[in-house]
């Protein structure tokens, strides 16, 4: 008999006065001091709420920054995601594991059980922060990292938000690492994406974008059906050695057949050619479109199948189930939690059929 895997227990202590400050205005990003104990080791940390609309949920998500000791698992910042609207609790991790397996950069993720001031807060997903340490842990060259924080991160000269010309081409992005001049390069790329003549696009875009990795990311978004993934829910990393950008997924709980509110999303909701200006221009090239087609065919035959994903989904479900019964926000919906693996299997089958049918139109 093998040993039964257990979730790491994270015990967070926040002084009542600091807890009052944290709760007073959930939209303020200012952190408060706290103590985090993991396997008997104590960490002095700063803690703040994270996310946008998710801050309104009763089960909060947190950003944790360490200052004594300065690192834990080779990170000095990580995220604790509540996954409140995902009845399975596994969609984010399932997505990032999937992206890794199809050849994309993606954050590492693992489940933990959180207690705050002695009370059960429940199952959380510990998410790696996409920053300098993310690169160092993968032995990747340093470079700029930009977070796509809203719908203006659409690679267009026009805003997705107010349908007008952008006042700045870095709207929609928040620089996480790199040098001040990196924003100028990002702007130049966005201008060129929109202005390179059609006949020159194929040979010039490869000076900016690692096209194979972009198309792998596109295939990942299309398979998992993250409708928001084209204009935010990603980070841009520019590799200092190659000078090329690649794209890193982020916030993938609204996937595998459910939307941002956890409601059912039809398996044919998202077209396989996706959205955003860069995707449209890349797929306008016969060479790139052909490469995308072969990538998609390969992924839906190998990684995006029930046979491949079922053992992973079942293992995560079995690992989490005893802890869901201890989660004050989730224990009353255990029946829904138990139905979710089959729901995800059905989605994979239906989505795969849709993609296979649509591939012929590429």
Secondary structure, 3 states (H helix, E strand, C coil): CCCCCCCEEEEEECCHHHHHHHHHCCCCCCCEEEEEEECCEEEEEEEEECCCHHHHCCCCCEEEEEEECCCECCECEEEEECCCCCCCCCHHHHHHHHHHHCCCCCCCEEEEEEEECCEEEEEEEEEECCCHHHHHHCCCCCEEEEEECCCCCCCCCECCCCCCECCCCCCCEEEEECCCCHHHHHHHHHHHHHHCCHHHHHHHHCCCECHHHHHHHHHHHHHHCCHHHHCCCEEEEEECCCCCEEEEECCCCCCCCECCCCCECCCCCCCCCCCCHHHHHHHCCHHHHHHHHHHHHHHHHCCCCHHHHHHHHHHHHHHHHHHHCCCCCCHHHHHHHHHHHHHHHHHHHHHHHHHHHHHCCC
